[in-house]
Amino acid sequence: MNGLTYVTAEEMRRIDQAAIEEYGIDVLSLMENAGAAAAILARRIMGGNTCQKRIACLAGKGNNGGDGFVASRHLHNWGAEVATVLSSEKEGLGEIAVRQLRSIEAMGVPVLDASADLAGFDLLLDALLGYNVKGAPREGVANIIRKANDSRIPILAVDIPSGLDPTTGEPNDPCIIAKATVTLALPKTGFLNPASRRFVGDLFLGDVSIPRQVYTRFSQVSPPFQKGQVIRIM
């Protein structure tokens, strides 16, 4: 379908591992590229101009949350009024995500706790759960997912809608219902499941600078990003 290889969560782990261990592309670099791709698509959803748009990043404690912090930095620099909503205490964040969080805090981006009111935002970034998470979201994250869905504010999911199984495409309860999803490096096999369509929305692919040699190893022969850093695939 659309000339792209679709990969399972395990295959995506192996792709990331190869980029890091064989080619020296560290997690921070991958996170920077992922966040930039998410910000680019957020700007596109906002009609090409994020100035004075109100955007909330819903961030989990793992690397997906770090992707969201990077996107928040770009969007703040582009004139958006950005706030970050943490699903957990700062102490629970991973080391690399903490580095990204400190950057946006130094820039004056408000960092709110999970009880924050989402009313009045123009767009929500779902950076709660990444492809490594299995099973239904735990209660803290689950509450944010329900609140985001109930808000009726457009949601852009980073990599996968939180709560969706990336390999099977089956939604857990709850699951983010996104207007659009920017998945990273290669699309996940779960997106081929018709049951996922309601949750994924428009599907885009974002470049995180995985080496071509790694793509070839996973049967992706042609370079996926010949036409841009963020491409629409569904």
C-alpha positions in Angstrom: 0.0 0.0 0.0 1.3 3.4 -1.1 4.8 2.0 -1.6 5.6 1.9 2.1 6.6 -0.9 4.4 4.4 -1.2 7.5 6.2 -2.4 10.6 5.2 -3.9 13.9 6.2 -2.4 17.3 9.0 -4.9 17.6 10.3 -4.1 14.1 10.2 -0.4 15.0 12.3 -1.1 18.1 14.9 -2.9 15.9 14.9 0.0 13.5 15.6 2.5 16.3 18.2 0.2 17.8 20.0 -0.1 14.5 20.1 3.7 14.0 21.4 4.2 17.5 23.9 1.4 17.8 25.2 1.0 14.3 25.1 4.5 13.0 25.5 6.6 16.1 22.3 8.5 15.8 21.4 9.0 19.4 18.0 9.2 21.0 18.2 12.9 21.4 18.7 13.4 17.7 15.8 11.1 16.9 13.6 13.0 19.4 14.6 16.3 17.8 13.6 15.1 14.4 10.3 13.6 15.6 9.3 16.8 17.5 10.1 18.9 14.4 7.9 16.7 12.2 5.1 17.0 14.7 5.4 20.8 14.8 5.5 21.0 11.0 2.2 19.1 10.7 0.7 21.1 13.6 1.5 24.3 11.7 -0.1 22.8 8.5 -3.2 21.9 10.4 -3.4 25.5 11.7 -3.5 26.7 8.1 0.2 27.4 7.8 0.4 30.0 10.6 0.7 29.2 14.3 1.0 32.8 15.5 -1.3 33.4 18.5 -2.8 29.9 18.2 -3.3 28.2 21.5 -1.8 24.7 21.5 -1.6 22.2 24.4 0.9 19.4 24.4 -0.3 16.4 26.4 3.0 14.7 27.4 3.7 11.3 28.9 6.8 10.4 30.9 8.7 8.6 28.1 10.3 9.5 24.9 7.0 10.2 23.2 6.6 13.0 25.8 10.0 14.2 24.8 8.9 14.4 21.2 6.0 16.6 22.4 8.4 18.9 24.3 10.5 19.4 21.1 7.3 20.2 19.1 6.3 22.6 21.8 9.6 24.4 21.5 9.2 24.9 17.8 5.6 26.0 18.0 6.5 28.5 20.7 9.3 29.9 18.5 6.8 30.2 15.7 4.5 32.4 17.7 2.0 30.0 19.2 0.8 30.2 22.8 1.9 26.8 24.0 1.2 25.0 27.2 2.4 21.5 28.3 0.2 19.2 30.3 2.2 16.5 32.1 0.5 13.1 32.8 2.8 12.4 35.7 5.1 14.2 38.2 8.3 15.7 36.7 10.3 13.2 38.8 8.8 10.3 36.8 10.1 11.6 33.4 12.9 9.8 31.6 16.3 11.5 31.5 16.2 12.6 27.9 12.7 13.9 28.2 13.7 15.9 31.2 16.4 17.7 29.2 13.7 18.7 26.7 11.3 19.8 29.4 14.0 22.0 31.0 14.5 23.8 27.6 10.8 24.8 27.3 10.6 25.7 30.9 13.6 28.1 30.4 11.7 29.6 27.4 8.7 30.3 29.6 6.3 27.7 28.3 3.8 26.9 31.0 4.0 23.4 32.4 0.7 22.2 33.9 -0.3 19.1 35.8 -2.9 16.5 34.7 -5.8 18.4 36.2 -5.4 21.3 33.8 -8.5 22.6 31.9 -8.2 22.1 28.2 -10.9 24.6 27.2 -9.9 27.3 24.8 -7.1 25.6 23.0 -7.1 25.4 19.2 -5.1 22.1 19.0 -4.0 19.4 21.3 -0.8 17.4 20.7 -1.1 13.8 21.9 2.4 12.8 23.1 1.3 10.6 25.9 2.1 7.1 24.9 4.6 5.7 22.3 4.8 2.5 20.4 6.4 0.6 23.2 3.4 0.8 25.6 1.2 -2.3 25.7 -2.3 -2.6 27.1 -4.9 -0.1 28.2 -3.7 3.3 29.4 -3.2 3.6 33.2 -5.6 5.8 35.0 -3.6 9.1 35.1 -3.1 8.9 31.3 -6.6 7.5 30.8 -8.1 10.5 32.5 -6.3 12.9 30.1 -7.3 10.9 27.1 -11.0 11.1 28.1 -10.7 14.8 28.8 -9.0 15.4 25.4 -11.7 13.4 23.5 -14.5 15.1 25.4 -13.1 18.6 24.6 -13.9 18.2 20.9 -10.7 20.1 20.2 -8.8 18.8 17.2 -6.0 16.4 18.2 -2.7 15.6 16.5 -1.3 12.3 17.6 2.5 11.9 17.7 3.5 8.5 16.3 0.3 6.7 17.3 -2.9 7.8 19.0 -2.4 7.0 22.7 -4.3 3.8 23.5 -4.1 2.3 20.1 -2.1 -1.0 19.7 0.5 -0.1 17.0 0.8 -3.7 15.8 -2.8 -4.9 15.7 -4.6 -1.5 15.3 -7.1 -2.5 18.0 -8.1 0.4 20.3 -7.9 0.0 24.1 -10.2 1.8 26.4 -9.7 4.8 26.3 -8.0 5.7 23.1 -7.3 9.1 21.6 -9.5 10.0 18.7 -7.2 12.1 16.5 -7.9 14.5 13.6 -4.5 13.5 12.3 -1.5 11.3 13.2 2.1 11.9 12.3 3.7 8.4 12.6 7.5 8.3 12.6 10.1 6.6 10.3 7.7 4.0 8.9 3.9 3.4 9.4 2.8 0.8 11.9 1.0 -2.4 10.8 -1.9 -1.4 13.1 -2.9 1.4 10.7 -3.9 -1.2 8.1 -6.7 -2.4 10.4 -9.9 -0.7 9.5 -10.8 -0.5 13.2 -8.0 2.0 13.6 -9.2 4.6 11.1 -11.6 6.3 13.5 -8.8 6.9 15.9 -5.9 7.7 13.5 -7.7 10.3 11.3 -5.5 11.6 8.4 -2.2 9.7 8.5 1.1 11.4 7.8 4.7 10.1 8.0 7.5 12.1 9.6 11.2 11.8 8.9 13.5 11.2 11.9 16.6 10.6 9.8 16.8 6.8 9.9 19.6 5.7 7.5 18.6 4.4 4.1 20.5 1.2 4.8 18.2 0.5 7.8 15.1 1.1 5.7 16.4 -1.3 3.0 16.9 -4.0 5.7 13.2 -3.8 6.4 12.2 -4.0 2.7 11.7 -0.2 2.3 13.8 0.1 -0.9 12.9 3.5 -2.1 13.6 6.5 0.2 10.3 7.5 1.9 11.0 11.2 2.2 12.0 12.3 -1.3 9.2 14.8 -1.4 9.4 16.3 2.1 10.0 15.8 5.8 6.3 15.1 6.4 4.2 13.3 3.8 0.6 12.3 3.8 0.0 8.5 3.3 -3.8 8.1 4.1 
